[in-house]
């Protein structure tokens, strides 16, 4: 493999091998969509925990001795 003065590889196939396969727009969009979905799932989990924590605090305010005193 020889390099010409401009720094380009002589064989385009060699350059493709060196650079790897280009990602198509759909692959990039799919990856981005998965990342967004994962972030939304994490946010839902955090929101659920926050709501549960809030509800627990409210119950403790209403019934200072404990939640389920019968």
N, C-alpha and C positions, 0 to 999 in steps of 0.2 A: 504494500500500500504506500503510494508516494503522495506527497503533498505538493501541490503547485504553488507558485509564488503568492497567490491570493489567499492561501490558507484553506482552500476547499479540497476535499478528498476527490481523487480522480474518478472513482467509481461511485455513481449515485447510490448503488445498492449498499456499499460500505457505509456511506453517510446515513442511510436509513437505519442500518443496523446499529450504528453508533448512537443515534438520537433516540432509538426506540420507536415504537409505533405511535403515531399521533392519536390523541383521543378525539373521538367524534363529539359533536355537540350533544348528541343524545346521551352519551356516556357521562359527560360532565353534568348535564342537567339531571340525570338519574342520581348521580352521586350527591349533588346539591339537594335534591328532593329528600333523599334518605337522611342527610344531615339535618335538614329542617324538621323532618318528622321526629327524629331522635330528640332534638331540642324541645319540641312541643310535648313529647312524652315526659321528658324530665321536668318541664315546667308544670305539667298536670300533676305529677307526683309531688312536687314541692307545694303546689297550691292545696292539694288534698291534705298534706301534713299540716299546713298552716291553718286550714279550716278546722281540722281535728283539734289542734292545739288551742285555737280560739274557743271552740265549743267546750273543751275541757275547762278552760279558764272561766268561762261564763258559768258553768255548773258549779265550780268551786266558789264563785261569788254568791250564787243563789243558795247553795247548801254548803256552808263553810266546813262542816264536819266530814263531808265525803259525798260522793255522787249518789250511791245507792243505799241510803239509809231508809229502811222500811219501818 
